């Protein structure tokens, strides 16, 4: 668990490790970059964001308000291929609509989420 700018989050790599069969590992790696809708949505005060990476590389996951201002950068690091999950706690943020953008290896994906108070 990390606390950064009034924001708590956990990052997990959900890719299967230590498997005896390469085919099982390959089944866990997505064919394309994916950014899933956060769950629950709407949320108060925490939600989960998951995304898939078909290849390893530098990953950025940023939360923006509706004016386009950066609210928080949840991920800014090198990550391995696989499925990744971020738990986002927005207890100190005002209610409203926020955007979250995944950038990885030249790909960009954006989704909306609604924080209710």
MOVEN-V608167 format. One record per pair of residues at least 6 apart in sequence whose ideal C-beta (glycine too) atoms are under 8 Angstrom apart, sorted by the first residue. I is the first residue (numbers start at 1). J is the second residue. D is the distance in whole Angstrom. If there is no record, write none. Layout:
i: {I:I}
j: {J:J}
d: {D:D}
This chain:
i: {1:1:1:2:2:2:2:4:5:6:7:7:7:7:7:7:8:8:8:9:9:9:9:9:10:10:10:11:11:11:11:11:12:12:13:13:13:13:13:14:14:14:14:14:14:15:15:15:15:15:15:15:16:16:16:16:19:28:28:29:29:29:29:29:30:30:30:30:30:31:32:32:33:33:33:33:33:33:33:33:33:34:34:34:35:35:35:35:35:35:35:36:36:36:36:36:37:37:38:38:38:38:38:38:38:39:39:40:41:41:41:42:42:42:42:43:43:43:43:43:44:44:44:45:45:45:45:46:46:46:46:46:47:47:47:47:48:48:48:48:49:49:49:49:49:49:49:50:50:50:50:51:51:51:51:51:52:52:52:53:53:53:53:53:53:53:53:54:55:55:56:56:56:56:57:57:57:57:58:58:58:58:58:59:59:59:59:59:59:59:59:59:60:60:60:60:60:60:60:61:61:61:61:61:61:61:61:61:62:62:62:62:62:62:62:63:63:63:63:63:63:63:63:63:64:64:64:64:64:64:65:65:65:65:66:66:66:66:71:71:74:74:74:75:75:79:90:90:93:94:94:95:95:95:96:96:97:97:97:97:98:98:98:98:99:99:99:99:100:100:100:101:101:101:102:102:102}
j: {8:9:10:8:9:10:11:72:72:92:72:74:88:89:90:92:46:87:89:74:86:87:88:89:85:86:87:74:75:84:85:86:84:85:79:80:82:83:84:28:50:82:83:84:85:25:28:29:80:81:82:83:24:25:28:82:25:82:83:52:53:54:81:82:52:53:54:82:83:54:52:54:51:52:53:54:102:104:105:107:109:51:52:109:49:51:100:102:109:110:111:49:50:51:52:111:111:113:47:48:49:88:100:111:113:47:48:47:47:113:114:113:114:115:116:90:113:114:115:116:115:116:117:89:90:91:115:87:88:89:90:91:87:88:90:113:85:86:87:88:61:74:85:86:88:100:113:83:84:85:86:61:83:84:102:109:82:83:84:59:79:80:81:82:83:84:104:81:81:105:78:79:80:81:78:79:104:105:77:78:79:104:105:75:76:77:78:79:84:102:103:104:73:75:76:101:102:103:104:73:74:75:76:86:100:101:102:103:70:72:73:74:100:101:103:70:71:72:73:74:88:98:99:100:70:71:98:99:100:101:71:96:98:99:96:97:98:99:93:98:86:88:100:84:86:104:98:115:115:115:117:115:116:117:114:115:112:113:114:115:112:113:114:115:110:111:112:113:110:111:113:108:109:110:108:109:110}
d: {6:8:6:7:6:8:8:7:6:4:5:8:7:7:7:7:8:8:4:6:6:6:6:7:8:7:5:8:7:7:7:5:7:5:7:7:6:8:6:8:8:6:4:7:6:7:5:7:6:7:3:6:6:6:5:8:5:6:7:8:8:6:5:6:3:7:5:8:7:6:8:6:8:7:6:6:7:6:8:4:6:6:4:7:8:5:8:4:4:7:6:7:5:6:8:8:6:8:4:6:5:7:7:7:5:7:5:6:6:5:6:8:4:7:5:8:7:7:6:7:7:5:6:6:5:4:7:6:6:4:7:8:8:5:8:6:6:7:5:7:7:7:7:5:6:6:8:6:7:5:8:7:7:6:5:8:7:5:8:7:6:7:5:6:8:7:6:6:5:6:7:7:5:5:7:7:6:4:7:5:8:7:8:5:8:7:7:5:8:7:7:5:7:6:5:8:7:4:7:7:5:4:8:6:7:7:5:8:6:7:5:7:7:5:8:7:4:5:8:7:7:6:7:5:6:6:7:4:7:7:5:7:6:8:7:5:7:7:7:7:5:6:8:8:6:8:8:5:6:8:7:5:6:4:8:6:6:7:5:8:7:5:8:6:6:7:6:8:7:6:6:6:7:5:7:5:8}
